[in-house]
Amino acid sequence: MPPAKKRTRSYDSARTRAAVLAQFENVRAAVAALTPEQLAGPTRLGEWTVRELAAHLTMAVGAVARYLAEPEPAKQELTLLDWPFATATAAAQVDEDTRAIDTGDLAALYAATAERYTERLAGTSDDRLVPTRFGAMRLADFLVTRTVELVVHTDDLNAATGLDIPYDRQALAACTRLLADALAVKAPGGAVEVRVPPFAVVQCVEGPRHTRGTPPNVVETDPLTWIRLATGRTDFATERAAARVSASGERADLAGLLPLMG
């Protein structure tokens, strides 16, 4: 696991808390309108159906309430910037847990998840430690990871169903920024500037550091394309050929560094 950078971006916790619920409600409304045929359809996530993907999102958000119901760990074991690199280790268990969810009444499942999220968070400190799959982390940091789960899987749902589920701006911003910072952790340096307007700019890759003027190596893309690259939904060469990624400079090919999350 790559070491986390000493300096971590700050996130407005009140906005993150609201963004998680807002994006979950966006998904909830869309899932409620899906037909049985649509729910039985395939996704780009292996053997998961749309129904299983929808259920997984309740598990991802429901983890907040589940972890807060457990005893608080004695010490922090995971930072926010460790999390993206740890997720691949739990893929098999996540698949098993998702398939075990009772999806007979998705509407009730979504309603209960939203209610428990709101109730458990009320009055809970951002610094409260929660026992995640990968180690104890601060509640405020764990909530940022929920924006990644929600935004990435909203995109998966849209791809599977042809819907256009909207993205809460704050959730999209937090997801984009965390994955951009993860790239800077994986490939520390200042030779390449990666721009994901309007949410993130990071420098990465070893080599001469840019100090002023136009950087010699620049990669720029939009938030959703960046998120798909970072999570393996697409690849750098494909998006560059489709002009959804611009890359200039001899060090600006990020193909060997992506994806960041499996």
N, C-alpha and C positions, 0 to 999 in steps of 0.2 A: 504494500500500500504506500503510495507516495506520501511524504511528510506534508502536513498542512503548513501553509504560509503563516508566519507570525502575525501578520496584519490581516485581520478579517473584516470584510465589508460589514457595515452595520445595516440592520433592517428595522423599520418601524414596526414594532410588534403588534400594535393595535391594528395597523393596516393589514398585516399578515393574517392575523386572526380573522378579520372580516373578509379578506380575500379568499381564504380557504372555504369559508361558508358560502360566499357568493359563487365561487366556481362550482362547488358541490351542488348548489341549487340550480345552476345552469344545466348541469348534467342530469339532475333529478327530473327537471321538466322535460328534457329530451327523451329520457328513458321511459317516462310515463306514457309518451305518445307512440312508442314503438309497438308494432304488431307482433304477434307470436312468430310469424315468419321471419321478420327482421331480427328478432332476438335469437332465433335459431341459426342465423347466418354466420359465416366465417369471419375471422379477423386476421390481421397480419401477425398475430401473436401465437404462432404455432397452431395448436389444436383448440385454442379457446374460441368459443362462440361469442357472439355479442352479449348474450346473457351472462356468461362467465366474466367477461370484461366489465360489464356493468356491476356485477357483484363484487369484483375486485376493488372497484372504487369505493364501495361502502366499507370494505376492509381497511383500505388505506386511510380513510378519514376516521373510521371507527377506532383505529389504533390510538388516537389521541385519548379518547375516553377510557379505553382498556388500560393503557399504560398509567394514566393518572389514578386509576382505581387500585393499582398495585403499590406496595411500600416504596418509598423513595430510596433510590440507591445511595450508597454511602459516598461515592465520589464519581466525578465525570470521567468517562472512558473514551468518548468520541467527540470530536469537534465537527462543526458543520462542514468543513472542507474535507474531512475524512469520509463523510457519508457517501458521496457519489462513487467512490472506488470500492466501497464495502458491499454495495448492493448485489453484485454478481454472485457473491458467495451464498446468497439465500434463494437463488432462483428456483431450485427444486422444491424447497419448503413453501415458498410463496405459491407455487403452482398447486401443491397439495392442499394448502389451506384454502385457496380460492375455490377449488373444486368441491371442498367440503361445505361450503356455504349453502344454506337452504334458500333457494331462489324462487320458491313457490309464490311468494308475494313480494315482488320487488318494490312496489309502492310503500308497503309497510316497512320494509327493510331500510329504504332511504329515509323515511320519516323518522324512524327510531334513531338512525345514525345521526341525523341533523340535531335532533332533540338532545341526545346524550352529549354531543360535541359542545353545544351551547351551555348545557348545565355544568359539565365538568370544568370548562374553562373559566367560568365566572369566578372572579376573585382569586384565581390561581396565579402565582408569581411566574414571571418569565424565566426566573432562575431555578425553578423547581426542576429537579432531575427526573427523567423518565427512562425506564428500562427497555430500550429498543432492541430489535433483533441483533444489532451489531455492537451494543454497549450503551452505557448510560450517557445521555446527552441532555443539554438544557432544553426546556420546553420551547423557548423562543426559537432555537435552532431547529428542533424537530418540526415545528410548524412551517418553517421555510421548506423543508423537504416535502411536506404535504403539497405545496404548490407545484413542485416538480411532478409528483405522482398525478395530480389532477390535470395539469396542462398536457403532459405527455399522453395520458390516456384519453383525454378529451379529443386530442388529435387522432388517436387510434380509433375512437368511436366514429368520428367524422369520416375517416377513411373507409371504415367498414360499412357504414350506413348511407353515406352520401348526404348526411345532414350537415348543417352549418352551425353547430353549437358554439355560442359566443365564448370568448375568453375574457374573464375579468382582467382589467388592465394591470392591477397590482399583482395578481397571481402570475400573469405572463412576465411581468418585469422581474419578480423575485426568481422565478424559474430560470429565465435567461441569464440573470446575473450570477446565480450560483454555478451554472454550468460553464459560464465564461471564466469565472474564477478557478474552477476545477481545471480548466485547460492550463492556466498559468501555474497551477500547482504541479501538474503532470510534466510540463515543459517550461521550467523557470528560465527567465532571461528577458532580454529587451530588444531582440533583433526583429521581431514581428509584432505589428500592432493589429489586433483583431477588433473590429468594430461591428457591433450589433445594434444599430440605432433603432429606437431612441433610448435603449436601456443600458448598454454596456460597452466599455472599451477596456481591453486589457493588453498588456505586453507580455510576450512569451518567447520561448526558443532562445537558446544560447547564441551569442554572437554580439556584434557591435550594438551598443544600446543607442537608441534614438533619443536625441535631446531637444532638437528644435527643427522647425520647418516640416516639410513633408517626409514622413518616414519612408525609407527605401523598400520596406516590405510591409504590405498592407493586405489584409483580408477583410472583406466586408460582406455581410449578408443580413437578411431580415430575421426577426426572432424565431418564427416557426421553422424556417430552414435550419437555423443554428441548432435548435432543439432537436430536430430530426437527425442532424449530423452527430450531435453529441450523444444521442441514445441509440444510434445504429439503425434508424429507420431509413436512412439513405446514405450515400457515400459522397465524398468530396468531389471526385471526378464527374459524377453524374450531375451534381448541382452546379458545378463550374461550367460544364458543357451546356446546361440549360440557362445559363446567365443568371442563376439565382445566387451565385457566389462570384464575387470579383476578387481576384488575387493578383497582386503585382509584386515583383521582386523575386530573386532567385531562392529565397528561403520561405516563400509564401505558400508552399504546398503543405497543407496540414493532414494529408491523407494518412500518413504514418502515425498520427497522434489520435486519430478518431476511430471508433467512438470512445467516449469517456465512461459511459455506463453500458452494461450489457443488457 
